[in-house]
Amino acid sequence: LLKDMLKTLEKEQQEDEEIYDKMACWCQTNDKEKTKAISDAEARVEDLTTTVEELTASSSRLNTEIKNLEKEVAKNQDALDKATAIREKQLAEFNAEEKDLLQSVSALTSAIVVLSKHHGGALVQLDRRNVLTIAATVQHALQRHASLLQGVLTPSEFRAVSAFAQAPQDYFDAAPTFKQSYAPQSSEIFGILRQMKETFESNLSASQKEELDNQRAYEDLKAAKEDEITAGQQQLDTKTRELALTDEKNAQAKVDIEDTKSSLAADEEFLMMLKDKCSMTDKEWEERQKTRQEEMEAVSKALAVLSSDDAHDLFTRTFNPAFLQEESSENSDRRAQASKLLAGIAQKFGNPRLATLAYQVKLDAFTRVK
């Protein structure tokens, strides 16, 4: 029975070692995998944190650039609007001035044509209605374009033409009046009107040239501002899209950080549990190994005592029918020695199974040992 028990112990040891090897392999594999997963997660959190910082900085920069671009586009648009308003005012003033000058030139041209037909003598031959029309034309031109005529007509010429415009009838009475005797001759009036017409034509030409220059300058400014506005708007659109993408990436990176941290915490908790469990498994296995070695050692020693030649003979005699009623002192000593050996080891290591075995050896003489 001791031999059977030794075989059982050896079998248990082999089975336990196989289970422990599998468990140790599982512990080692999971420990390695989780340790790597934790390391990777920590590195990823660090990388993602750097990414978030960079994206946050980029977002701030893009917001600043977008605001500056918006201001620049608005500034250029405002400049274009002001230039357009100024241009519209210039054009309206030019149109009014051009219309007035054209009317004045046309009226003076008609007056000169009429006067030229009678140039060379007194104006008495002119139709009174024509004279009044010419006088009204001259009067309007003097009032409307007095500033243009300053420096063009001499004071005496200005007085002469003014007198003609105010009292043209004094020049056409049948009997000359006192005023007519001092009135300018027709040639002088004719020359003044031509000078006025040439002045208006010259001013009209200069105004038209200035208008063309103003129009070209405005078109150049408008084209430049529109190009700047278009370029600024394109940059603004690009920056806005880039900002949206940056903010989206930043938000996703923050979510990834939280997810990775959650996974990291779970892995760290699992690894801690794994180490505790595997450490406990190692400790329990070592204790089982120690106990089993003690049991095997005790059983082996007991077998050594009982397996000697004397013990074998004693054992044979013990189970011989002829000697069933007798028990030699030598047989009793051997059993006592084996029982004592098992009991001593059981007490030393606190092994109840060995203690039970020692008791069985002592009482049952190996017939009911379990």
VEXRODREN-340065 format. One record per residue (C-alpha): residue number from 0; residue in one letter; x, y, z. Coordinates in pm, whole numbers, plus 50000, padded with zeros to 5 digits. Each point is the difference from the previous one (the first is absolute). Layout:
(pt NUM; 'A'; (X; Y; Z))
...
//
This chain:
(pt 0; 'L'; (50000; 50000; 50000))
(pt 1; 'L'; (50291; 50235; 50067))
(pt 2; 'K'; (50123; 49929; 49650))
(pt 3; 'D'; (49654; 50075; 49862))
(pt 4; 'M'; (49995; 50319; 50196))
(pt 5; 'L'; (50343; 50096; 49870))
(pt 6; 'K'; (49880; 49940; 49645))
(pt 7; 'T'; (49690; 50204; 50070))
(pt 8; 'L'; (50215; 50284; 50134))
(pt 9; 'E'; (50225; 49983; 49697))
(pt 10; 'K'; (49696; 50003; 49769))
(pt 11; 'E'; (49850; 50294; 50187))
(pt 12; 'Q'; (50331; 50182; 49972))
(pt 13; 'Q'; (50016; 49940; 49624))
(pt 14; 'E'; (49639; 50113; 49948))
(pt 15; 'D'; (50053; 50303; 50223))
(pt 16; 'E'; (50314; 50095; 49808))
(pt 17; 'E'; (49814; 49976; 49669))
(pt 18; 'I'; (49721; 50223; 50129))
(pt 19; 'Y'; (50252; 50241; 50153))
(pt 20; 'D'; (50200; 50014; 49674))
(pt 21; 'K'; (49684; 50095; 49810))
(pt 22; 'M'; (49912; 50257; 50262))
(pt 23; 'A'; (50354; 50140; 49999))
(pt 24; 'C'; (49990; 50023; 49620))
(pt 25; 'W'; (49666; 50181; 50020))
(pt 26; 'C'; (50137; 50240; 50262))
(pt 27; 'Q'; (50316; 50069; 49803))
(pt 28; 'T'; (49816; 50052; 49671))
(pt 29; 'N'; (49738; 50232; 50147))
(pt 30; 'D'; (50257; 50186; 50208))
(pt 31; 'K'; (50210; 50062; 49690))
(pt 32; 'E'; (49702; 50101; 49787))
(pt 33; 'K'; (49849; 50231; 50260))
(pt 34; 'T'; (50335; 50156; 50084))
(pt 35; 'K'; (50052; 50076; 49631))
(pt 36; 'A'; (49641; 50126; 49965))
(pt 37; 'I'; (50052; 50232; 50296))
(pt 38; 'S'; (50328; 50127; 49860))
(pt 39; 'D'; (49840; 50057; 49660))
(pt 40; 'A'; (49702; 50176; 50158))
(pt 41; 'E'; (50223; 50229; 50205))
(pt 42; 'A'; (50200; 50087; 49688))
(pt 43; 'R'; (49678; 50060; 49807))
(pt 44; 'V'; (49861; 50227; 50272))
(pt 45; 'E'; (50324; 50196; 49992))
(pt 46; 'D'; (49991; 50026; 49619))
(pt 47; 'L'; (49633; 50097; 50003))
(pt 48; 'T'; (50063; 50261; 50268))
(pt 49; 'T'; (50273; 50150; 49782))
(pt 50; 'T'; (49764; 49986; 49702))
(pt 51; 'V'; (49726; 50179; 50196))
(pt 52; 'E'; (50246; 50270; 50105))
(pt 53; 'E'; (50116; 50047; 49642))
(pt 54; 'L'; (49645; 50003; 49861))
(pt 55; 'T'; (49887; 50243; 50268))
(pt 56; 'A'; (50287; 50232; 49908))
(pt 57; 'S'; (49914; 49963; 49631))
(pt 58; 'S'; (49634; 50075; 50072))
(pt 59; 'S'; (50094; 50314; 50190))
(pt 60; 'R'; (50232; 50110; 49720))
(pt 61; 'L'; (49736; 49934; 49734))
(pt 62; 'N'; (49737; 50192; 50196))
(pt 63; 'T'; (50236; 50298; 50020))
(pt 64; 'E'; (50085; 49975; 49629))
(pt 65; 'I'; (49630; 49974; 49909))
(pt 66; 'K'; (49917; 50311; 50205))
(pt 67; 'N'; (50285; 50190; 49836))
(pt 68; 'L'; (49887; 49886; 49654))
(pt 69; 'E'; (49642; 50101; 50076))
(pt 70; 'K'; (50123; 50343; 50105))
(pt 71; 'E'; (50217; 50026; 49687))
(pt 72; 'V'; (49715; 49896; 49769))
(pt 73; 'A'; (49763; 50242; 50174))
(pt 74; 'K'; (50261; 50278; 49975))
(pt 75; 'N'; (50048; 49942; 49628))
(pt 76; 'Q'; (49625; 49981; 49944))
(pt 77; 'D'; (49951; 50323; 50193))
(pt 78; 'A'; (50273; 50168; 49795))
(pt 79; 'L'; (49834; 49879; 49678))
(pt 80; 'D'; (49659; 50118; 50119))
(pt 81; 'K'; (50139; 50344; 50086))
(pt 82; 'A'; (50184; 50020; 49669))
(pt 83; 'T'; (49680; 49900; 49820))
(pt 84; 'A'; (49803; 50268; 50187))
(pt 85; 'I'; (50260; 50262; 49914))
(pt 86; 'R'; (50003; 49884; 49640))
(pt 87; 'E'; (49622; 50017; 49977))
(pt 88; 'K'; (50008; 50353; 50144))
(pt 89; 'Q'; (50275; 50100; 49755))
(pt 90; 'L'; (49804; 49856; 49709))
(pt 91; 'A'; (49681; 50179; 50105))
(pt 92; 'E'; (50187; 50329; 50032))
(pt 93; 'F'; (50169; 49946; 49667))
(pt 94; 'N'; (49676; 49913; 49826))
(pt 95; 'A'; (49835; 50313; 50137))
(pt 96; 'E'; (50300; 50217; 49910))
(pt 97; 'E'; (50033; 49844; 49658))
(pt 98; 'K'; (49631; 50046; 49929))
(pt 99; 'D'; (50014; 50363; 50107))
(pt 100; 'L'; (50315; 50072; 49801))
(pt 101; 'L'; (49860; 49827; 49692))
(pt 102; 'Q'; (49686; 50209; 50026))
(pt 103; 'S'; (50204; 50316; 50048))
(pt 104; 'V'; (50231; 49919; 49707))
(pt 105; 'S'; (49703; 49914; 49781))
(pt 106; 'A'; (49820; 50322; 50093))
(pt 107; 'L'; (50312; 50211; 49948))
(pt 108; 'T'; (50063; 49827; 49669))
(pt 109; 'S'; (49650; 50089; 49884))
(pt 110; 'A'; (50044; 50359; 50120))
(pt 111; 'I'; (50331; 50033; 49823))
(pt 112; 'V'; (49850; 49862; 49681))
(pt 113; 'V'; (49722; 50258; 50016))
(pt 114; 'L'; (50239; 50283; 50080))
(pt 115; 'S'; (50247; 49893; 49735))
(pt 116; 'K'; (49739; 50064; 49734))
(pt 117; 'H'; (49989; 50364; 50102))
(pt 118; 'H'; (50356; 50042; 50108))
(pt 119; 'G'; (50162; 50320; 49880))
(pt 120; 'G'; (49752; 50269; 50101))
(pt 121; 'A'; (49749; 50097; 50261))
(pt 122; 'L'; (49753; 49735; 50105))
(pt 123; 'V'; (49693; 50192; 49911))
(pt 124; 'Q'; (49914; 49765; 49719))
(pt 125; 'L'; (49945; 49701; 50229))
(pt 126; 'D'; (49656; 49874; 50085))
(pt 127; 'R'; (49904; 50111; 50348))
(pt 128; 'R'; (49902; 49644; 50104))
(pt 129; 'N'; (50342; 49865; 49897))
(pt 130; 'V'; (50172; 50278; 50189))
(pt 131; 'L'; (49809; 49921; 50317))
(pt 132; 'T'; (50081; 49628; 49964))
(pt 133; 'I'; (50369; 50078; 49957))
(pt 134; 'A'; (49991; 50231; 50300))
(pt 135; 'A'; (49833; 49731; 50214))
(pt 136; 'T'; (50265; 49748; 49890))
(pt 137; 'V'; (50279; 50236; 50092))
(pt 138; 'Q'; (49839; 50087; 50332))
(pt 139; 'H'; (49963; 49630; 50092))
(pt 140; 'A'; (50360; 49924; 49904))
(pt 141; 'L'; (50129; 50290; 50206))
(pt 142; 'Q'; (49804; 49890; 50306))
(pt 143; 'R'; (50062; 49630; 49965))
(pt 144; 'H'; (50368; 50008; 49911))
(pt 145; 'A'; (50124; 50318; 50158))
(pt 146; 'S'; (50286; 49814; 50167))
(pt 147; 'L'; (50117; 49859; 49666))
(pt 148; 'L'; (50004; 50346; 49844))
(pt 149; 'Q'; (50204; 50156; 50275))
(pt 150; 'G'; (50348; 50056; 49872))
(pt 151; 'V'; (49878; 49942; 49643))
(pt 152; 'L'; (49805; 50321; 49943))
(pt 153; 'T'; (50150; 50331; 50098))
(pt 154; 'P'; (49798; 50219; 50230))
(pt 155; 'S'; (49904; 50227; 49710))
(pt 156; 'E'; (49894; 49702; 49789))
(pt 157; 'F'; (49800; 49862; 50290))
(pt 158; 'R'; (49823; 50336; 50043))
(pt 159; 'A'; (49934; 50028; 49629))
(pt 160; 'V'; (49844; 49659; 49960))
(pt 161; 'S'; (49805; 50044; 50323))
(pt 162; 'A'; (49859; 50328; 49872))
(pt 163; 'F'; (49904; 49832; 49672))
(pt 164; 'A'; (49826; 49715; 50186))
(pt 165; 'Q'; (49807; 50236; 50225))
(pt 166; 'A'; (49888; 50255; 49737))
(pt 167; 'P'; (50035; 49867; 49648))
(pt 168; 'Q'; (49727; 50240; 49876))
(pt 169; 'D'; (50229; 50294; 50055))
(pt 170; 'Y'; (50202; 49877; 49704))
(pt 171; 'F'; (49712; 49982; 49751))
(pt 172; 'D'; (49797; 50322; 50029))
(pt 173; 'A'; (49948; 50201; 49677))
(pt 174; 'A'; (50143; 50302; 50169))
(pt 175; 'P'; (50306; 49924; 50205))
(pt 176; 'T'; (49964; 50073; 50368))
(pt 177; 'F'; (50254; 50133; 50243))
(pt 178; 'K'; (50077; 49651; 50114))
(pt 179; 'Q'; (50033; 49873; 49645))
(pt 180; 'S'; (50247; 50269; 49924))
(pt 181; 'Y'; (50221; 49844; 50264))
(pt 182; 'A'; (49910; 49636; 49930))
(pt 183; 'P'; (50256; 49755; 49866))
(pt 184; 'Q'; (50006; 49950; 49630))
(pt 185; 'S'; (49862; 49675; 49856))
(pt 186; 'S'; (50345; 49873; 49926))
(pt 187; 'E'; (50095; 50023; 50366))
(pt 188; 'I'; (49687; 49809; 50109))
(pt 189; 'F'; (50058; 49744; 49729))
(pt 190; 'G'; (50359; 49946; 50115))
(pt 191; 'I'; (49902; 49969; 50367))
(pt 192; 'L'; (49737; 49739; 49918))
(pt 193; 'R'; (50250; 49798; 49799))
(pt 194; 'Q'; (50249; 50022; 50285))
(pt 195; 'M'; (49730; 49881; 50243))
(pt 196; 'K'; (49913; 49711; 49769))
(pt 197; 'E'; (50364; 49896; 49965))
(pt 198; 'T'; (50045; 50017; 50378))
(pt 199; 'F'; (49697; 49777; 50055))
(pt 200; 'E'; (50116; 49754; 49733))
(pt 201; 'S'; (50349; 49991; 50150))
(pt 202; 'N'; (49859; 49943; 50348))
(pt 203; 'L'; (49764; 49734; 49865))
(pt 204; 'S'; (50288; 49819; 49833))
(pt 205; 'A'; (50205; 50016; 50320))
(pt 206; 'S'; (49705; 49873; 50203))
(pt 207; 'Q'; (49942; 49715; 49759))
(pt 208; 'K'; (50371; 49909; 50013))
(pt 209; 'E'; (49991; 50018; 50380))
(pt 210; 'E'; (49690; 49781; 49998))
(pt 211; 'L'; (50177; 49738; 49789))
(pt 212; 'D'; (50297; 50009; 50236))
(pt 213; 'N'; (49773; 49971; 50301))
(pt 214; 'Q'; (49816; 49709; 49841))
(pt 215; 'R'; (50324; 49817; 49919))
(pt 216; 'A'; (50136; 50066; 50349))
(pt 217; 'Y'; (49678; 49870; 50151))
(pt 218; 'E'; (50001; 49691; 49780))
(pt 219; 'D'; (50362; 49931; 50095))
(pt 220; 'L'; (49921; 50047; 50368))
(pt 221; 'K'; (49686; 49790; 49970))
(pt 222; 'A'; (50187; 49716; 49826))
(pt 223; 'A'; (50278; 50009; 50262))
(pt 224; 'K'; (49756; 50004; 50291))
(pt 225; 'E'; (49784; 49727; 49849))
(pt 226; 'D'; (50313; 49786; 49951))
(pt 227; 'E'; (50098; 50063; 50362))
(pt 228; 'I'; (49648; 49924; 50119))
(pt 229; 'T'; (49985; 49681; 49791))
(pt 230; 'A'; (50342; 49885; 50120))
(pt 231; 'G'; (49910; 50083; 50360))
(pt 232; 'Q'; (49668; 49819; 49973))
(pt 233; 'Q'; (50169; 49695; 49850))
(pt 234; 'Q'; (50252; 49997; 50285))
(pt 235; 'L'; (49714; 50050; 50243))
(pt 236; 'D'; (49811; 49703; 49855))
(pt 237; 'T'; (50314; 49785; 50010))
(pt 238; 'K'; (50079; 50098; 50358))
(pt 239; 'T'; (49639; 49942; 50105))
(pt 240; 'R'; (50003; 49648; 49854))
(pt 241; 'E'; (50339; 49935; 50158))
(pt 242; 'L'; (49869; 50123; 50336))
(pt 243; 'A'; (49696; 49773; 49979))
(pt 244; 'L'; (50221; 49701; 49919))
(pt 245; 'T'; (50245; 50093; 50278))
(pt 246; 'D'; (49723; 50034; 50257))
(pt 247; 'E'; (49851; 49669; 49887))
(pt 248; 'K'; (50336; 49825; 50036))
(pt 249; 'N'; (50054; 50165; 50336))
(pt 250; 'A'; (49661; 49885; 50128))
(pt 251; 'Q'; (50067; 49645; 49876))
(pt 252; 'A'; (50345; 50000; 50162))
(pt 253; 'K'; (49845; 50099; 50333))
(pt 254; 'V'; (49746; 49718; 49969))
(pt 255; 'D'; (50284; 49760; 49914))
(pt 256; 'I'; (50188; 50113; 50311))
(pt 257; 'E'; (49702; 49925; 50224))
(pt 258; 'D'; (49941; 49664; 49832))
(pt 259; 'T'; (50368; 49909; 50027))
(pt 260; 'K'; (50012; 50104; 50365))
(pt 261; 'S'; (49694; 49786; 50072))
(pt 262; 'S'; (50160; 49703; 49823))
(pt 263; 'L'; (50326; 50068; 50182))
(pt 264; 'A'; (49828; 50005; 50339))
(pt 265; 'A'; (49825; 49672; 49919))
(pt 266; 'D'; (50328; 49839; 49890))
(pt 267; 'E'; (50180; 50124; 50312))
(pt 268; 'E'; (49724; 49864; 50222))
(pt 269; 'F'; (50008; 49666; 49816))
(pt 270; 'L'; (50380; 49980; 50022))
(pt 271; 'M'; (49990; 50069; 50373))
(pt 272; 'M'; (49739; 49729; 50045))
(pt 273; 'L'; (50203; 49767; 49780))
(pt 274; 'K'; (50319; 50052; 50200))
(pt 275; 'D'; (49814; 49944; 50327))
(pt 276; 'K'; (49830; 49687; 49871))
(pt 277; 'C'; (50315; 49857; 49841))
(pt 278; 'S'; (50206; 50084; 50308))
(pt 279; 'M'; (49746; 49821; 50215))
(pt 280; 'T'; (50001; 49709; 49757))
(pt 281; 'D'; (50381; 49979; 50021))
(pt 282; 'K'; (49988; 50011; 50379))
(pt 283; 'E'; (49731; 49735; 50021))
(pt 284; 'W'; (50186; 49779; 49752))
(pt 285; 'E'; (50322; 50035; 50195))
(pt 286; 'E'; (49818; 49906; 50320))
(pt 287; 'R'; (49841; 49699; 49834))
(pt 288; 'Q'; (50335; 49898; 49859))
(pt 289; 'K'; (50162; 50032; 50341))
(pt 290; 'T'; (49723; 49804; 50172))
(pt 291; 'R'; (50003; 49733; 49733))
(pt 292; 'Q'; (50378; 49966; 50020))
(pt 293; 'E'; (49972; 49961; 50374))
(pt 294; 'E'; (49733; 49734; 49957))
(pt 295; 'M'; (50200; 49817; 49736))
(pt 296; 'E'; (50313; 50021; 50210))
(pt 297; 'A'; (49818; 49865; 50306))
(pt 298; 'V'; (49838; 49720; 49805))
(pt 299; 'S'; (50334; 49914; 49840))
(pt 300; 'K'; (50169; 49984; 50338))
(pt 301; 'A'; (49721; 49785; 50140))
(pt 302; 'L'; (50031; 49770; 49702))
(pt 303; 'A'; (50373; 49982; 50057))
(pt 304; 'V'; (49942; 49886; 50356))
(pt 305; 'L'; (49733; 49748; 49909))
(pt 306; 'S'; (50169; 49882; 49681))
(pt 307; 'S'; (50321; 49868; 50165))
(pt 308; 'D'; (50056; 49622; 49987))
(pt 309; 'D'; (49908; 49961; 50361))
(pt 310; 'A'; (49688; 50201; 49957))
(pt 311; 'H'; (49909; 49801; 49693))
(pt 312; 'D'; (50038; 49673; 50194))
(pt 313; 'L'; (49807; 50149; 50285))
(pt 314; 'F'; (49728; 50111; 49766))
(pt 315; 'T'; (49980; 49650; 49848))
(pt 316; 'R'; (49973; 49835; 50335))
(pt 317; 'T'; (49743; 50251; 50112))
(pt 318; 'F'; (49761; 49893; 49725))
(pt 319; 'N'; (50077; 49628; 50020))
(pt 320; 'P'; (49689; 49813; 50126))
(pt 321; 'A'; (50213; 49799; 50231))
(pt 322; 'F'; (50113; 50312; 50179))
(pt 323; 'L'; (49689; 50211; 49998))
(pt 324; 'Q'; (49953; 49967; 50374))
(pt 325; 'E'; (50360; 50099; 50076))
(pt 326; 'E'; (50184; 50322; 49948))
(pt 327; 'S'; (50368; 50003; 50056))
(pt 328; 'S'; (50162; 50285; 50184))
(pt 329; 'E'; (50214; 50070; 49693))
(pt 330; 'N'; (49688; 50054; 49784))
(pt 331; 'S'; (49856; 50233; 50256))
(pt 332; 'D'; (50322; 50198; 50019))
(pt 333; 'R'; (50011; 50045; 49622))
(pt 334; 'R'; (49643; 50131; 49989))
(pt 335; 'A'; (50061; 50223; 50295))
(pt 336; 'Q'; (50314; 50135; 49836))
(pt 337; 'A'; (49818; 50073; 49673))
(pt 338; 'S'; (49704; 50154; 50180))
(pt 339; 'K'; (50229; 50213; 50214))
(pt 340; 'L'; (50187; 50115; 49691))
(pt 341; 'L'; (49679; 50103; 49822))
(pt 342; 'A'; (49858; 50164; 50312))
(pt 343; 'G'; (50320; 50196; 50060))
(pt 344; 'I'; (50004; 50137; 49648))
(pt 345; 'A'; (49626; 50074; 50016))
(pt 346; 'Q'; (50047; 50195; 50322))
(pt 347; 'K'; (50304; 50183; 49871))
(pt 348; 'F'; (49828; 50127; 49688))
(pt 349; 'G'; (49646; 50002; 50133))
(pt 350; 'N'; (49878; 49752; 49740))
(pt 351; 'P'; (49671; 49834; 50109))
(pt 352; 'R'; (50011; 49746; 49718))
(pt 353; 'L'; (50334; 49861; 50124))
(pt 354; 'A'; (49869; 49999; 50354))
(pt 355; 'T'; (49703; 49791; 49891))
(pt 356; 'L'; (50231; 49768; 49808))
(pt 357; 'A'; (50222; 49957; 50309))
(pt 358; 'Y'; (49700; 49912; 50209))
(pt 359; 'Q'; (49880; 49745; 49744))
(pt 360; 'V'; (50345; 49836; 49987))
(pt 361; 'K'; (50003; 49968; 50374))
(pt 362; 'L'; (49648; 49852; 50032))
(pt 363; 'D'; (49932; 49806; 49684))
(pt 364; 'A'; (50338; 49860; 49912))
(pt 365; 'F'; (49968; 50127; 49642))
(pt 366; 'T'; (49675; 49817; 49930))
(pt 367; 'R'; (49777; 50309; 49986))
(pt 368; 'V'; (50240; 50281; 49932))
(pt 369; 'K'; (49840; 50274; 49786))
//
